[in-house]
Every structure is written in structure tokens, then in C-alpha cells.
């Protein structure tokens, strides 16, 4: 019975890509938090036009982060499928 290989990606640069995705998602989360706090401060200060723009910017940040997470998941599924079919070590 052969010994199973590691279940993580061994390709060059794979860990760098994963780290970059994680850093970008973390920055997007911090940006969303900043948008929330500055929007609440402006709203309580009497500015009633800013919340709509901030909501749209926050939605864009959320969609970018979601896209990065889904892209990572899709590439992981493809990698495992190729490995199962014997196309990649």
C-alpha cells in the first residue's frame, strides 16, 4: 500500500499566493470597519448623504473579498481533482 503524499499544494509560489490573498482580505475587512466607523460618525454629525456612498463602497469591498475566497476555494478543488486523477503530484 503506497504512502499518501501531503494534502497541501507543493507548487512553487502557492504559499505566497495564499498569503497574498489572506493579506488582501484582511485589508478589505479593515477598510470595511473603517468605513463603518467613519460613516456612523458622519451620520451622527448630520451628514445624510455619506451613508449611501459608504454602503456601496462596503458592498464592493465585500464582493472583492468574497471573490478572492471563492477563487481560492475553486483552485483548491481543481488541484485536488487533478491530484486524484493522477495529473499532478
N, C-alpha and C positions, 0 to 999 in steps of 0.2 A: 504494500500500500504506500503510495507516494506521500511525502510530507507536503502539506498545503503551504503555499507561499504566503507572503504578507498580504493583508487585505487593504493596504493603503497604496496610493499612487506613487510609483517609483520613477516616473518620467522626470527628466531634468526641468527644473523651474516650476514644478507642480506646487511645491510648498510655498514658493514665492507668490504665485498667483492666488493661492488660498489666503495667504496673509494679506495681500493687497485688497482682496475682496472684503475681508474682515475689517480692515482699516477703513475702507470707504464706507461700509455700512455703519461703522461706529461714528464716523464723522457726520454721516447723514442723520443719525439719531441725535447727536449733539446739536446739529443745526435745527432739527425739529424742536428740540427742547428750548433752544434759544428763541426760535420763532414764537413758541407758545408763551414764554415769559414776556417777551417784548410786546407781543400783541395784547396780552392781558394788561400790561402796564399802560399801553397807549389807549386801550378801550376804557380803562378806568380814569384816564386823563381826559376823556371826552372825544377822542378821535373815533369816529364811527365808520370811516371808510377803509381803514387799515385791515380789519379782521378778514374781509373777503380776499384781499390780495395775499395775506399771510396764509389763509386756508388753502388757496390754490398752490402756493409755494410749498406748503407742508405736504399736500397731496402729491406734488411732483417728487419731493424727496422720498415719500413712502413708495411710490411706484418705481423709482430708481433702485431703492434698496430691495424691494420685492423682486425686481428683475434680476439683480445680482444673485440673490439667494436661489431663485428658480434656475438660473443659468448654471450655478454650481451644482445644484441637485441633478439637473439634466445631464451635465457632463459626467457626474459620478455614475449615474445609471448607465450611460453609454459605455464608460470604461469597464464597469462590471460585466456588462453584456458581452463586450469584446473579449474580456478575460475568460468568461465562461465558455465562449465559443472557440477559445484557443488562439485568438488572433493577437493577443498581447500578453507578455509575461508580467 
